[in-house]
């Protein structure tokens, strides 16, 4: 099944390019898959069919490009489906995303949500999965456009199956996907799409104080600090120009190799084996000082990622984090909580307990399902064949991302 652009017209963001079946499981198969990922399967009710959907979206400069996502739907015979947007965490290898890697936790998360009777859009973001280029790690507008366009493509796909997505989107995500949850939620809140609107927010273990997170990585106070900071440095240099030459940021001999490692084609284990264990060994003292005390363009760009919670959602926000998390400190959840409180937003924070970063998402997912069970359904009349809706304008998405 493939989508085609209308001859002579500009490609429509959210239009479907191709669809590939990647999973077809009965309820027991879903439960077995969740068990292998150490996720409680007690809430599984239905089997799930999941497809990799390649769709049209926009690149960093607004140019037409493509991205991929996993779209998972329950095998329950129901026509109208609640809509979940699942936003994944830091991923260095393009093949580790939900639409490609059947063993990934993100694939399991999508299967869980779909097995409870919901349709799931799990975007791979730009430059991951089957998307061309290199992932613009942490870029606010790129995160929002790829995710909102993924929702449009999911809606177009399920319509081919004679099904309809609720307008209210239940947004959740882990780690990098935590701030992404708040950015996508803010975009929907501000009308980035004429059809979809915000239904619930459930960010998990997000680095909401990115400045503090990167400074902690510079001081080697974060597990895998050198890998996290190297990914940040190389990606943000491509986007914003953090250094003139690699040697200004990286010590020899790593200055000759680091940038090529983060091309999306190297697995995390390969990268970790090629890097020293600490940021102190990898980076120059001058660059570490720049990360600890950012100024100018770096400070401005970090500010956008430090304030993803600095608005007032009209739906409750439920934050999930674990005090045992040594990758992203629990204080990040407190940072988000303070911003929500200052804006008068209804929110709640649940401490998952003494588990590590990846354990946090596995323990949190069933709690998010319970939260979504209590979310209001869309009661507006549904068009049997609603037409595709392009964004109101690129400025709406840009403003919603900041």
C-alpha positions in Angstrom: 0.0 0.0 0.0 1.6 3.3 -1.0 0.5 6.9 -1.1 1.2 9.2 -4.0 1.5 12.9 -4.2 -1.0 14.6 -6.5 0.7 15.4 -9.8 2.0 18.9 -9.9 1.3 19.6 -6.3 3.7 20.1 -3.3 3.9 16.9 -1.2 1.4 17.1 1.7 2.9 16.7 5.2 1.3 13.6 6.8 0.5 11.9 3.5 1.3 8.2 3.4 4.2 7.0 1.2 4.3 3.3 2.0 3.0 0.8 4.5 4.7 -2.5 5.6 3.3 -5.1 8.0 5.8 -5.7 10.8 3.7 -7.5 13.5 0.5 -9.5 13.6 0.0 -10.9 17.1 -2.9 -12.4 19.0 -3.4 -11.3 22.7 -1.2 -14.1 23.9 1.6 -13.1 21.5 1.4 -9.6 22.8 1.6 -10.7 26.4 4.6 -13.0 25.6 6.3 -10.1 23.9 5.7 -7.8 26.9 7.0 -10.4 29.2 10.3 -10.6 27.4 10.7 -6.9 28.0 9.7 -7.2 31.7 6.5 -5.2 31.2 3.4 -6.3 33.1 1.0 -7.8 30.6 -2.1 -7.9 32.8 -3.8 -5.2 30.9 -3.5 -6.9 27.5 -7.0 -7.4 26.0 -6.6 -7.7 22.3 -4.3 -8.9 19.6 -2.4 -6.2 17.6 -1.5 -5.5 14.0 1.4 -3.1 13.5 2.8 -1.5 10.4 5.8 0.6 9.5 4.4 3.7 7.8 6.6 6.0 5.8 5.1 9.5 5.5 5.8 13.0 4.2 7.1 15.6 6.7 9.4 18.6 6.8 13.1 18.9 7.4 15.1 21.4 9.4 14.7 24.1 6.8 11.1 23.3 6.0 12.0 21.2 2.9 10.0 18.2 2.0 11.3 14.9 3.3 10.1 11.6 4.7 10.1 9.9 8.1 8.9 6.5 9.4 6.7 5.5 12.3 5.1 2.4 13.8 1.3 2.4 13.7 -0.3 -0.2 15.9 -4.0 -1.0 16.1 -6.0 -3.5 18.1 -7.7 -6.5 16.5 -11.0 -5.7 18.3 -13.3 -4.9 15.4 -14.1 -1.4 16.8 -14.2 1.4 14.3 -13.5 4.4 16.5 -10.2 4.3 18.4 -8.6 6.4 21.0 -5.3 7.9 19.8 -1.9 7.5 21.5 1.3 9.3 20.4 4.3 7.4 21.9 7.6 9.4 21.7 10.8 7.4 22.2 14.0 8.2 24.1 17.6 8.8 23.0 18.4 6.5 20.1 21.8 6.6 18.3 21.2 3.7 15.8 18.5 4.2 13.2 17.6 0.5 13.4 16.7 0.6 17.1 13.4 2.4 16.7 9.9 0.8 17.1 9.1 0.6 13.4 12.3 -1.5 12.7 13.5 -3.3 15.8 10.9 -5.9 17.0 12.8 -6.3 20.3 12.8 -2.6 21.2 11.1 -1.3 24.3 9.3 1.2 22.1 7.8 -1.5 20.0 6.6 -3.2 23.3 5.1 0.1 24.5 3.2 0.5 21.3 1.9 -3.1 21.5 0.8 -2.5 25.1 -1.2 0.6 24.3 -2.8 -1.0 21.2 -3.6 -4.2 23.1 -5.8 -2.1 25.4 -7.9 -0.9 22.5 -6.1 2.2 21.2 -4.4 3.2 18.0 -0.8 4.1 18.4 1.4 6.5 16.4 5.1 5.9 17.4 7.2 8.2 15.3 10.9 7.4 14.7 11.7 11.2 14.3 13.8 12.5 11.5 16.8 10.6 10.4 16.0 7.4 12.2 14.2 4.2 11.0 13.7 4.6 7.3 14.0 8.4 7.3 16.9 9.9 5.3 19.8 11.9 6.8 21.1 12.2 10.3 18.8 12.6 13.3 18.6 16.3 14.6 18.8 15.2 18.2 16.7 17.4 20.4 15.7 20.0 17.8 12.3 21.3 19.0 10.6 22.1 15.7 11.8 18.9 14.0 10.5 16.9 17.0 7.1 18.5 16.8 6.6 18.4 13.0 7.7 14.8 12.7 5.3 13.8 15.5 2.3 15.8 14.4 2.8 14.7 10.8 3.0 11.1 12.0 -0.4 11.5 13.6 -1.8 12.8 10.3 -0.3 9.8 8.5 -1.7 7.4 11.1 -5.1 8.9 10.7 -4.9 8.5 6.9 -3.7 4.9 7.3 -6.5 3.8 9.6 -9.1 5.4 7.4 -8.0 3.0 4.7 -8.9 0.3 7.2 -12.4 1.8 7.6 -11.4 3.1 11.1 -11.4 6.5 12.7 -9.1 8.1 15.2 -10.4 10.1 18.1 -9.5 13.8 18.0 -8.1 13.7 21.6 -4.5 12.6 21.5 -3.0 10.9 24.6 0.7 11.8 24.5 3.4 9.9 26.4 7.1 9.4 25.9 10.3 8.3 27.7 13.6 10.1 28.3 14.1 12.3 25.2 10.5 11.6 24.7 9.6 13.3 28.0 10.3 16.8 26.7 9.0 15.7 23.3 5.7 14.8 25.0 5.4 18.3 26.4 6.4 20.0 23.1 3.9 17.9 21.1 1.3 18.5 23.7 1.9 22.3 23.5 1.7 22.2 19.7 -1.7 20.4 19.8 -2.9 22.7 22.6 -2.0 25.7 20.3 -3.8 24.3 17.3 -0.9 22.9 15.2 -3.4 20.6 13.6 -7.1 21.5 12.8 -8.3 17.9 13.6 -6.2 16.7 16.5 -6.3 18.2 20.0 -4.6 17.4 23.3 -6.2 14.7 25.5 -3.6 13.8 28.2 0.1 14.1 29.0 2.2 11.4 30.5 6.0 12.1 30.3 8.4 9.5 31.7 11.9 10.2 33.1 12.5 13.2 30.8 15.6 15.6 31.0 13.4 18.7 31.4 16.4 20.7 32.6 18.6 19.9 29.7 21.2 22.6 30.7 21.5 20.8 34.1 21.6 17.4 32.5 24.4 18.3 30.1 26.4 20.1 32.8 26.1 16.9 35.0 27.3 14.9 32.0 30.3 17.3 31.7 31.1 16.5 35.4 30.6 12.8 34.9 27.7 12.7 37.2 25.6 10.8 34.7 25.8 7.1 33.7 27.3 6.9 30.2 28.1 10.6 30.4 30.7 10.5 27.6 28.2 8.9 25.1 25.3 11.2 26.0 27.5 14.4 25.8 29.2 13.3 22.6 25.8 12.7 20.9 24.6 16.1 22.1 27.9 17.8 21.0 28.0 16.3 17.5 24.3 16.8 16.8 24.1 20.3 18.1 27.3 21.3 16.2 25.7 20.2 13.0 22.6 22.3 13.8 24.1 25.3 15.6 27.9 25.3 15.2 29.3 24.6 18.7 32.9 24.4 17.6 35.0 25.3 14.5 37.0 22.0 14.4 36.5 18.7 16.3 39.8 19.3 18.1 38.3 22.3 19.9 35.8 19.9 21.6 37.4 16.5 21.6 40.8 15.3 22.8 43.1 13.4 20.5 42.7 10.8 19.1 38.9 11.0 19.5 38.7 14.3 17.5 39.4 12.2 14.4 36.6 9.6 15.0 33.8 10.9 17.2 31.7 12.7 14.5 31.6 9.6 12.2 30.4 7.4 15.1 27.1 9.4 15.4 25.9 9.0 11.8 22.9 6.8 12.7 24.6 3.7 11.4 26.6 2.7 14.5 24.9 0.8 17.3 25.2 2.1 20.9 27.5 -0.8 21.9 29.9 0.1 19.0 30.0 3.7 20.0 30.4 3.0 23.7 33.4 0.7 22.9 35.0 3.4 20.8 34.7 6.1 23.5 36.4 6.5 26.9 34.2 6.0 29.9 34.3 9.6 31.1 33.7 13.1 29.6 36.9 14.2 31.2 38.9 11.8 29.0 36.9 12.6 25.9 36.5 16.4 25.8 38.8 19.3 26.1 38.6 21.3 29.4 37.5 24.4 27.4 34.6 22.6 25.9 33.5 21.2 29.2 33.5 24.7 30.6 31.3 25.8 27.7 28.8 23.1 28.6 28.8 24.0 32.3 28.4 27.7 31.6 26.7 28.1 28.2 26.5 31.5 26.5 25.2 33.0 23.3 23.5 30.7 20.8 24.1 27.6 22.9 22.4 29.2 25.9 19.5 30.3 23.7 18.9 26.9 22.2 19.2 25.2 25.6 16.6 27.5 27.0 14.0 26.1 24.6 14.6 22.6 26.0 14.7 23.8 29.6 11.2 25.3 29.3 9.1 22.5 27.7 6.9 22.4 30.8 6.6 26.2 31.0 3.0 26.5 29.9 -0.5 25.7 31.1 -2.1 22.6 29.6 -5.8 22.3 29.7 -5.5 18.6 30.6 -3.8 17.2 33.7 -0.1 16.3 33.4 1.1 13.1 35.1 4.8 12.9 35.4 6.6 9.5 36.1 10.1 9.3 37.2 12.3 7.1 39.6 14.6 8.3 42.3 16.8 5.4 41.4 17.4 6.8 37.9 21.2 7.5 37.5 20.9 8.6 33.9 18.3 11.3 34.2 18.1 12.6 37.8 14.8 12.8 39.5 15.3 16.6 39.9 14.4 16.9 36.3 10.8 15.9 37.2 10.9 18.5 40.0 12.1 21.1 37.4 9.0 20.4 35.2 6.7 20.3 38.2 7.9 23.8 39.3 7.1 25.2 35.9 3.7 23.6 35.8 2.9 24.9 39.3 4.0 28.5 38.3 1.6 28.3 35.4 -1.3 27.0 37.5 -1.4 23.7 35.6 -3.0 20.6 37.2 -0.3 17.9 37.6 0.9 14.9 39.5 4.3 13.3 40.0 4.7 9.5 40.7 8.0 8.1 41.9 8.5 4.7 40.4 11.1 3.9 43.1 14.5 2.4 43.2 14.9 1.3 39.5 17.3 2.5 36.8 16.5 4.6 33.8 15.2 1.8 31.5 13.5 0.1 34.4 11.5 3.3 34.9 9.7 3.1 31.6 8.9 -0.6 32.0 7.3 0.1 35.4 5.6 3.3 34.4 3.9 2.0 31.2 1.1 0.1 33.0 0.5 3.1 35.1 0.1 5.3 32.0 -2.4 2.8 30.6 -4.5 3.3 33.8 -4.2 7.1 33.4 -5.3 6.9 29.8 -8.3 4.7 30.8 -9.5 7.6 32.8 -9.0 10.2 30.0 -12.2 11.6 28.4 -13.1 10.2 25.0 -13.8 12.5 22.0 -17.6 13.0 21.8 -17.6 15.3 18.7 -19.3 13.9 15.6 -17.0 12.0 13.3 -16.8 12.4 9.6 -17.0 8.9 8.0 -14.2 9.9 5.6 -12.6 13.1 7.0 -10.2 14.7 4.5 -6.5 15.0 5.2 -5.6 18.3 7.0 -2.3 20.1 6.4 -0.9 22.3 9.2 -2.3 25.8 9.4 1.2 27.1 8.7 4.7 26.3 9.6 4.8 29.2 12.0 2.2 27.5 14.2 4.4 24.5 14.6 7.5 26.6 15.1 5.8 28.7 17.8 4.3 25.6 19.5 7.8 24.1 19.8 9.2 27.0 21.8 
